[in-house]
């Protein structure tokens, strides 16, 4: 599956909902801001790892004749 704004958008929306309308003590504000951005970053990274596909063209040379090809892979 390719990257999808709909899938990523829904995941980020769901993650953001966990932080909406929550009372935060002033002393905890910076920690909650950091937690917010960490969960957003985690959602983006996981989306790339789960849905990202890389296509590459590969040319190799060796003692035998030159070979060319293509392939796909995942992000880990």
C-alpha positions in Angstrom: 0.0 0.0 0.0 1.2 3.5 -0.7 1.3 6.4 1.7 -2.2 7.8 2.3 -3.2 11.2 3.6 -6.5 9.6 4.7 -4.9 6.9 6.8 -2.2 9.2 8.3 -4.7 12.0 8.8 -7.0 9.7 10.8 -4.1 8.4 12.9 -2.9 11.9 13.7 -6.4 13.0 14.5 -6.9 10.1 16.9 -3.6 10.8 18.6 -4.4 14.5 18.9 -7.8 13.7 20.5 -6.0 12.2 23.5 -4.6 15.6 24.2 -7.7 17.7 23.6 -9.8 19.1 26.4 -7.4 17.8 29.1 -6.6 20.0 32.1 -2.8 20.3 32.4 -1.2 21.7 35.4 1.2 24.6 34.6 4.1 22.5 36.0 3.4 19.7 33.5 2.8 21.9 30.4 6.3 21.4 28.9 6.2 17.7 29.5 2.8 17.5 27.8 4.0 19.5 24.8 6.9 17.1 24.4 4.6 14.1 24.7 2.3 15.7 22.0 5.1 16.0 19.5 6.5 12.6 20.3 3.2 10.9 19.6 2.8 12.9 16.3 6.3 12.0 15.2 5.7 8.3 16.1 2.5 8.3 14.0 4.4 9.7 11.0 7.3 7.3 11.4 5.0 4.3 11.8 3.0 5.4 8.7 6.1 5.5 6.6 7.3 2.1 8.0 3.9 0.4 7.4 2.8 2.0 4.1 6.0 3.3 2.5 7.4 1.4 -0.5 10.7 2.3 -2.2 11.3 1.4 -5.8 14.8 1.4 -7.0 16.6 0.6 -10.2 19.8 -1.3 -9.7 22.8 -1.7 -12.0 25.6 -4.1 -11.0 28.8 -5.2 -12.6 30.9 -8.1 -11.8 33.1 -10.8 -13.4 30.1 -11.9 -15.4 28.1 -9.7 -17.7 26.5 -6.5 -16.3 23.1 -7.0 -14.8 20.3 -4.5 -14.4 17.0 -4.8 -12.6 14.6 -3.2 -10.3 12.8 -4.0 -7.1 10.9 -2.7 -4.2 11.5 -2.7 -0.5 10.2 -1.6 2.8 11.4 1.1 5.3 12.7 -0.2 8.6 
